[in-house]
Amino acid sequence: MTTTAKPSFVRFLPAIGRWLLGLPLVVFGALGLFHPMSPPPDLAPQAKAFSLALAQTGYMMPMIGGVLLVSGLLLVANRFVPLALLLLAPFFVNSLLFHLVLEHTGIAPAAVFSALLVSLAWAYRGVFAGVLRAKNLPGPR
């Protein structure tokens, strides 16, 4: 007699993670792209200087907003998810370091979003196997 295993709820976790990470990125990306905000006045002096320097370049904040928007849309649409995760990784590393070193008040959201990114990267770890291989041969396989 054979018994079939009931499908586990765990199979839905990557989709839930994609939506939990993707939707806020779409919102904050659209805000950053179409309505750039100035840094809050109560930031630590070094954090404010860093944020103002990024804003004064004229292109950095809209570029970050565009990357967040596009990556969030890719996550929500379940298209090119590994690419979206690779595009987001530098932003979240910088966000974590910014809050660890310069402005400690926003560390919780940065840690939650970074944890979502890492959990999604773990869920898609098979796709990243070639990127994490020390030596690769060029060309198609």
For each residue, the residues with C-beta under 8 A, 3 or more apart:
1:
2:
3:
4:
5: 8
6:
7: 11
8: 5 11
9: 12 13
10: 13
11: 7 8 14
12: 9 15 16
13: 9 10 16 17 119 123
14: 11 17 18 120 123 124
15: 12 18 19 78
16: 12 13 19 20
17: 13 14 20 21 116 119 120 123
18: 14 15 21 22 75 76 78 81 120
19: 15 16 22 23 75 76
20: 16 17 23 24 116
21: 17 18 24 25 72 75 113 116 117 120
22: 18 19 25 26 71 72 73 74 75 76
23: 19 20 26 27 72 76
24: 20 21 27 28 72 113
25: 21 22 28 29 68 69 71 72 75 88
26: 22 23 29 30 68 69 72 73 76
27: 23 24 30 31 72
28: 24 25 31 32 65 68
29: 25 26 32 33 65 66 67 68 69 70 71 72
30: 26 27 33 34 65 69
31: 27 28 34 35 37 65
32: 28 29 35 36 37 61 62 64 65 66 68 69
33: 29 30 36 62 65 66 69
34: 30 31 65
35: 31 32
36: 32 33 55 61 62 65
37: 31 32
38: 55
39: 43 47 48 51 52 55
40: 43
41:
42:
43: 39 40 47 48 51 103
44: 47 48 102 103
45: 48 49
46: 49 50 102
47: 39 43 44 50 51 98 102 103
48: 39 43 44 45 51 52
49: 45 46 52 53
50: 46 47 53 54 98 102
51: 39 43 47 48 54 55
52: 39 48 49 55 56
53: 49 50 56 57
54: 50 51 57 60 61 64
55: 36 38 39 51 52 60 61
56: 52 53
57: 53 54 60 61
58:
59: 62 63
60: 54 55 57 63 64
61: 32 36 54 55 57 64 65
62: 32 33 36 59 65 66
63: 59 60 66 67
64: 32 54 60 61 67 68 91
65: 28 29 30 31 32 33 34 36 61 62 68 69
66: 29 32 33 62 63 69 70
67: 29 63 64 70 71 87 88 91
68: 25 26 28 29 32 64 65 71 72 88 91
69: 25 26 29 30 32 33 65 66 72 73
70: 29 66 67 73 74 84 87
71: 22 25 29 67 68 74 75 84 85 87 88
72: 21 22 23 24 25 26 27 29 68 69 75 76 84
73: 22 26 69 70 76 77
74: 22 70 71 77 79 80 81 83 84
75: 18 19 21 22 25 71 72 78 81 84 120
76: 18 19 22 23 26 72 73
77: 73 74
78: 15 18 75 81
79: 74
80: 74 83 84
81: 18 74 75 78 84 85 120 124
82: 85 86 124 127 128
83: 74 80 86 87
84: 70 71 72 74 75 80 81 87 88
85: 71 81 82 88 89 117 120 121 124
86: 82 83 89
87: 67 70 71 83 84 90 91
88: 25 67 68 71 84 85 91 92 117
89: 85 86 92 93 117 121
90: 87 93 94
91: 64 67 68 87 88 94 95
92: 88 89 95 96 110 113 114 117
93: 89 90 96 97 114
94: 90 91 97 98
95: 91 92 98 99 110 113 114
96: 92 93 99 100 107 110 111 114
97: 93 94 100 101
98: 47 50 94 95 101 102 103 110
99: 95 96 102 103 104 105 106 107 110
100: 96 97 104 107
101: 97 98
102: 44 46 47 50 98 99
103: 43 44 47 98 99 106
104: 99 100 107
105: 99
106: 99 103 109 110
107: 96 99 100 104 110 111
108: 111 112
109: 106 112 113
110: 92 95 96 98 99 106 107 113 114
111: 96 107 108 114 115
112: 108 109 115 116
113: 21 24 92 95 109 110 116 117
114: 92 93 95 96 110 111 117 118
115: 111 112 118 119
116: 17 20 21 112 113 119 120
117: 21 85 88 89 92 113 114 120 121
118: 114 115 121 122
119: 13 17 115 116 122 123
120: 14 17 18 21 75 81 85 116 117 123 124
121: 85 89 117 118 124 125 128
122: 118 119 125
123: 13 14 17 119 120
124: 14 81 82 85 120 121 127 128
125: 121 122 128 129
126: 129
127: 82 124
128: 82 121 124 125 131 132
129: 125 126 132 133
130: 133 136
131: 128
132: 128 129
133: 129 130 136
134:
135:
136: 130 133
137: 141
138:
139:
140:
141: 137
